[in-house]
């Protein structure tokens, strides 16, 4: 029997029932894509975009500019000399990497914010960062688009903080207690559905939208199946890195997506060996 027609008795069932109703009625409060992040996406998809336009865009937000310079000077990117300006950052890192940093820094301030649940949000953000970084490494191994793979990995869980905020608000309104396992169950169960709504609202590239909805169920993807599988692998690598008790290496390697992507054991060895590099990126971007 569908959850909405069941007799909701436990606090978790009541919260799930209320969450489903909000989703189906279109009453979920979806975050806005930060203006700079939206402009960065538009800029990088423009063949005539140049470094000066990107620098000018970042300069519009002084806090973002400071974040970008700090990240550019971090051990993750190992500049040969201190990066003193955005123009210098472009010269050192290139327009694609600087765009990636600017988009990520802008996203954190806009979408990953749930008052009272700072620790959970921090963990979700770190997982997104690690998934994005691993997505790039998997894309390099497969010789496919690295920038697209990063966006798929970074945004695949974008529905999670929204579900977290919605459930927390519902629990407060209804005076219901919800423990951490139940909270995670609701997040895991509904984040791809909510993520699809966000992808549509933000006008994200089609392959990113598809990866958000189908990364954990790529056999049902109607298009961009490779991007969905790649994101599935990136997600599992991020879990292996950040929560190894939940994703032991044997479990990581046993997933069929590796074989379907033509990634051999030696390729997985190389991905696993790159975990320190990914950790450095997570640390640098962990605003």
C-alpha positions as CSV (number, residue, x, y, z in Angstrom):
1,X,0.0,0.0,0.0
2,X,1.4,3.4,-0.9
3,X,2.8,5.4,2.1
4,X,0.2,8.2,1.6
5,X,-2.7,5.8,2.1
6,X,-1.3,3.9,5.1
7,X,-2.3,4.7,8.6
8,X,0.7,6.8,9.7
9,X,1.4,5.8,13.4
10,X,5.1,6.2,14.1
11,X,6.9,9.6,14.1
12,X,8.9,8.5,11.1
13,X,5.8,7.4,9.2
14,X,4.1,10.7,9.9
15,X,7.1,12.6,8.7
16,X,7.5,10.5,5.5
17,X,3.8,11.0,4.8
18,X,4.1,14.8,5.2
19,X,7.3,14.8,3.1
20,X,5.6,12.9,0.3
21,X,2.6,15.3,0.3
22,X,5.0,18.3,0.1
23,X,6.8,16.8,-2.8
24,X,3.7,15.8,-4.7
25,X,2.0,19.2,-4.1
26,X,5.1,21.1,-5.2
27,X,5.5,22.7,-1.8
28,X,9.1,21.8,-1.2
29,X,11.2,25.0,-0.7
30,X,13.9,24.6,-3.4
31,X,17.1,26.7,-3.1
32,X,18.0,29.3,-5.6
33,X,21.1,28.7,-7.7
34,X,23.4,31.4,-6.5
35,X,23.7,34.1,-9.2
36,X,27.4,33.8,-9.6
37,X,27.2,30.0,-10.0
38,X,24.5,30.4,-12.7
39,X,26.7,33.0,-14.5
40,X,29.7,30.7,-14.2
41,X,27.8,27.9,-15.9
42,X,26.6,30.2,-18.7
43,X,30.1,31.6,-19.1
44,X,31.9,28.3,-19.4
45,X,29.3,27.0,-21.9
46,X,30.1,30.1,-24.1
47,X,32.9,29.3,-26.6
48,X,33.9,33.0,-26.6
49,X,34.3,33.2,-22.8
50,X,37.7,34.4,-21.7
51,X,39.7,34.8,-18.4
52,X,38.9,38.5,-18.1
53,X,35.1,37.9,-18.1
54,X,35.5,35.2,-15.5
55,X,37.7,37.4,-13.3
56,X,35.3,40.3,-13.6
57,X,32.4,38.0,-12.6
58,X,34.1,36.7,-9.5
59,X,35.1,40.3,-8.5
60,X,31.4,41.1,-8.2
61,X,31.4,39.2,-4.9
62,X,34.3,40.1,-2.7
63,X,33.7,37.2,-0.2
64,X,33.7,34.8,-3.2
65,X,36.8,36.4,-4.6
66,X,38.6,35.9,-1.2
67,X,37.5,32.2,-1.1
68,X,38.7,31.6,-4.6
69,X,42.1,33.1,-3.9
70,X,42.4,31.1,-0.7
71,X,41.5,27.9,-2.5
72,X,43.9,28.7,-5.4
73,X,46.7,29.0,-2.8
74,X,45.9,25.8,-1.0
75,X,48.1,22.6,-1.1
76,X,45.4,21.0,-3.3
77,X,46.5,23.1,-6.2
78,X,50.2,23.6,-5.2
79,X,50.9,26.9,-7.0
80,X,54.6,27.5,-7.8
81,X,54.3,30.9,-6.3
82,X,51.6,32.7,-4.2
83,X,48.6,33.6,-6.2
84,X,48.0,37.3,-5.6
85,X,45.1,38.1,-7.9
86,X,42.3,36.5,-9.9
87,X,44.1,37.3,-13.1
88,X,47.1,35.4,-11.7
89,X,44.9,32.5,-10.6
90,X,43.6,32.2,-14.2
91,X,47.2,32.1,-15.5
92,X,48.2,29.5,-12.9
93,X,45.1,27.3,-12.9
94,X,43.4,27.8,-16.2
95,X,39.9,29.1,-16.9
96,X,38.2,25.6,-16.5
97,X,39.7,24.9,-13.0
98,X,39.0,28.5,-11.8
99,X,35.4,28.2,-13.0
100,X,35.1,25.0,-11.1
101,X,36.4,26.6,-7.9
102,X,34.2,29.7,-8.3
103,X,31.1,27.6,-8.9
104,X,31.8,25.3,-6.0
105,X,32.5,28.1,-3.5
106,X,29.3,30.0,-4.6
107,X,27.2,26.8,-4.3
108,X,28.2,26.1,-0.7
109,X,26.8,29.4,0.5
110,X,23.5,29.0,-1.3
111,X,22.4,25.4,-1.1
112,X,24.2,23.7,1.8
113,X,22.7,25.5,4.8
114,X,20.4,23.9,7.4
115,X,20.4,25.8,10.8
116,X,20.7,23.3,13.7
117,X,22.1,20.6,11.5
118,X,25.6,22.0,10.8
119,X,27.4,18.7,11.3
120,X,25.1,16.7,8.9
121,X,25.4,19.5,6.3
122,X,29.2,19.5,6.7
123,X,29.3,15.7,6.0
124,X,27.0,16.1,3.0
125,X,29.1,18.9,1.6
126,X,32.4,16.9,2.1
127,X,30.8,13.9,0.3
128,X,29.7,16.1,-2.6
129,X,33.2,17.6,-2.9
130,X,34.8,14.1,-2.8
131,X,32.4,12.8,-5.4
132,X,33.1,15.7,-7.7
133,X,36.9,15.2,-7.3
134,X,36.6,11.4,-7.9
135,X,34.3,12.0,-10.8
136,X,37.1,13.9,-12.5
137,X,39.6,11.1,-11.9
138,X,37.1,8.5,-13.2
139,X,36.5,10.6,-16.3
140,X,40.2,10.9,-16.9
141,X,40.5,7.1,-16.7
142,X,37.7,6.8,-19.2
143,X,38.9,9.7,-21.4
144,X,35.6,11.5,-21.2
145,X,34.6,15.1,-20.3
146,X,36.2,15.9,-17.0
147,X,34.3,19.2,-16.3
148,X,30.9,17.5,-16.8
149,X,32.0,14.6,-14.5
150,X,32.9,17.0,-11.8
151,X,29.5,18.7,-11.9
152,X,27.7,15.4,-11.9
153,X,29.6,14.3,-8.8
154,X,29.4,17.6,-7.0
155,X,25.6,17.9,-7.6
156,X,24.4,14.3,-7.4
157,X,23.3,14.7,-3.8
158,X,22.0,18.3,-4.1
159,X,18.6,17.1,-2.9
160,X,20.0,15.8,0.4
161,X,20.3,19.1,2.3
162,X,16.8,20.1,1.0
163,X,15.2,16.9,2.3
164,X,17.1,17.4,5.6
165,X,15.8,20.9,6.0
166,X,12.3,19.9,5.0
167,X,12.1,17.0,7.4
168,X,13.7,19.1,10.2
169,X,11.1,21.8,9.7
170,X,8.2,19.2,9.6
171,X,9.5,17.5,12.7
172,X,9.6,20.9,14.5
173,X,6.1,21.9,13.3
174,X,4.6,18.6,14.3
175,X,6.6,18.3,17.5
176,X,7.9,14.9,16.4
177,X,11.3,13.4,17.4
178,X,13.4,11.8,14.7
179,X,16.7,10.1,15.3
180,X,19.7,10.1,13.0
181,X,19.1,6.7,11.4
182,X,15.5,7.7,10.5
183,X,16.7,11.1,9.2
184,X,19.2,9.4,6.9
185,X,16.6,6.9,5.8
186,X,14.3,9.7,4.6
187,X,17.2,11.6,3.0
188,X,18.4,8.5,1.1
189,X,14.9,7.6,0.1
190,X,13.8,11.0,-1.4
191,X,16.9,13.0,-2.3
192,X,17.0,11.9,-6.0
193,X,13.4,12.9,-6.5
194,X,13.9,16.3,-4.9
195,X,17.3,16.6,-6.7
196,X,15.5,16.2,-10.0
197,X,13.2,19.1,-9.1
198,X,16.2,21.3,-8.3
199,X,18.0,20.4,-11.5
200,X,14.9,21.4,-13.4
201,X,14.6,24.7,-11.5
202,X,18.2,25.5,-12.0
203,X,18.3,24.6,-15.7
204,X,21.3,22.3,-15.1
205,X,22.9,20.5,-18.1
206,X,20.8,17.4,-19.1
207,X,23.6,15.0,-18.3
208,X,23.9,16.4,-14.8
209,X,20.2,16.3,-14.2
210,X,20.1,12.7,-15.3
211,X,23.0,11.7,-13.1
212,X,21.3,13.4,-10.1
213,X,18.1,11.3,-10.6
214,X,19.6,8.0,-11.7
215,X,23.2,7.7,-10.4
216,X,22.2,4.9,-7.9
217,X,19.7,3.3,-10.4
218,X,21.5,3.8,-13.7
219,X,19.8,0.9,-15.4
220,X,16.6,3.0,-15.5
221,X,18.3,6.1,-16.9
222,X,16.7,7.1,-20.2
223,X,19.8,8.9,-21.4
224,X,23.4,9.7,-20.4
225,X,23.8,6.2,-18.8
226,X,27.6,6.5,-18.8
227,X,27.4,9.7,-16.8
228,X,25.1,8.0,-14.3
229,X,27.4,5.1,-13.9
230,X,30.4,7.3,-13.6
231,X,28.7,9.3,-10.9
232,X,27.7,6.0,-9.1
233,X,31.4,5.1,-9.0
234,X,32.4,8.5,-7.8
235,X,29.8,8.4,-5.1
236,X,31.0,5.0,-3.9
237,X,34.7,6.2,-3.9
238,X,33.7,9.2,-1.8
239,X,32.0,6.9,0.7
240,X,35.0,4.7,0.8
241,X,37.2,7.7,1.4
242,X,35.1,9.5,4.1
243,X,33.1,6.6,5.7
244,X,35.3,3.5,5.2
245,X,33.4,1.5,7.8
246,X,30.2,1.9,5.6
247,X,32.1,1.2,2.4
248,X,35.0,-1.2,2.9
249,X,37.3,-1.6,-0.1
250,X,36.0,-5.1,-1.0
251,X,32.5,-3.7,-1.2
252,X,33.6,-0.8,-3.2
253,X,35.3,-2.9,-5.8
254,X,32.5,-5.4,-6.0
255,X,30.1,-3.0,-7.8
256,X,29.3,-3.9,-11.4
257,X,29.5,-0.2,-12.5
258,X,33.3,-0.5,-12.6
259,X,33.2,-3.4,-15.1
260,X,30.5,-1.7,-17.2
261,X,32.7,1.4,-17.4
262,X,35.6,-0.9,-18.6
263,X,37.6,0.0,-15.4
264,X,39.9,-2.8,-14.6
265,X,41.3,-3.7,-11.2
266,X,44.5,-1.7,-12.0
267,X,42.3,1.3,-12.8
268,X,40.5,1.0,-9.4
269,X,44.0,0.7,-7.8
270,X,44.9,4.0,-9.3
271,X,41.6,5.7,-8.2
272,X,42.1,4.4,-4.7
273,X,45.7,5.5,-4.6
274,X,44.6,9.1,-5.5
275,X,42.6,9.5,-2.2
276,X,45.1,11.9,-0.7
277,X,44.7,14.2,-3.7
278,X,41.0,14.1,-3.3
279,X,41.2,14.7,0.5
280,X,43.3,17.8,-0.2
281,X,40.6,19.1,-2.6
282,X,37.9,18.4,0.1
283,X,40.0,20.3,2.7
284,X,40.6,23.2,0.4
285,X,36.9,23.6,-0.6
286,X,35.5,22.9,2.8
287,X,34.3,26.5,3.4
